[in-house]
Amino acid sequence: MVDRLAGKKVVGVKQSAKAIKSGEGKTAYIAKDADSKLVDPVKQLAEENSLEIVYVNTMKELGKLCGIEVGAATAVVLND
């Protein structure tokens, strides 16, 4: 697995949903251990907009990939 997500990204459920809705998203990252009530709307948006979805085992691991010290439920890599 990569140490960091390359390129511009947004972290968190609200920011991820916003980026996908505005058509800026390229790849969605979702933590497997995140509450499904939180991540399901982002997952659905990603599927509707034909984004690649990558599952990460834990929120802590996803946070680390994003370069932050806390866990993250979702993250979206933006188009260049």
Secondary structure, DSSP 8 states (H G I E B T S, - for coil): --SS--S-EEESHHHHHHHHHTT-EEEEEEETTS-HHHHHHHHHHHHHTT-EEEEES-HHHHHHHTT-SS--SEEEEE--
